[in-house]
Amino acid sequence: MLCCMPGVAFVPALLVSWSSAAFIISYVIAVLAGHVEPLVPYISDTGTKPPESGIFGFMINISALLGVITMYIRYLLIEKQNQSSHFVRSSCNRFSLCIGLMGCTGMGIVASFQELSVPSVHDIGALVAFGSGVVYITLQSIISYKSCPQWNTYFVCHVRMAISVISCVAFFPMIVFASRISITKIDWTPGEK
């Protein structure tokens, strides 16, 4: 199985590194081009206008692909561990993978449809990406607890659950505030709504 082959541990590290580079590079280009203010712009704002939009879209699509690979490796790892321990139903692991793949699809939609060009599609992609991501992280945290202490330490489980809780807490205000505004342009003046 792929998960048992030495060397696949680099994939999650590559995912984090590549995604971080995608955000940082598009941010730097957007700031240098004067397309966004340097103080904490929305991620999508840094990938709205050319040339950073092309770089952002390309790199985030690669991140989505790396996310799929990472989640599939995690799925295979749990399946392999579950053969000897039977700590979680295979259907739960499969469901978690499907939710994760939905999140990666949402990421691809966000990358392919810029915020100001096709806002409704971009927003749906963001909702799918973030919503599925929160559910996936939570399911993986639960699976981690079920596999303790044989396959995980409680410290790792607690860290995963803390990330899950923070993600859940951040998700709901994002939905509330995003639904109250309609962004039709990046630049605004204080007198505008």
Buried (B, 14 or more C-beta within 10 A) or exposed (E): EEBEEEEBEEBBEBBEEBBEBBBEBBBEBBBEEEBBEEEEBBBBBBBBBEEBBEBBBBBBBBBBBBBBBBBBBBBBBBBBBBEEEEBBEEEBBEBBBBBBBBBBBBBBBBBBBBBBEBBEBBBBBBBBBBBBBBBBBBBBBBBBBBBEEEBBEEEBBEEBBEBBEEBEEEBEEBEEEBEEEEBEEBEEEEEEE
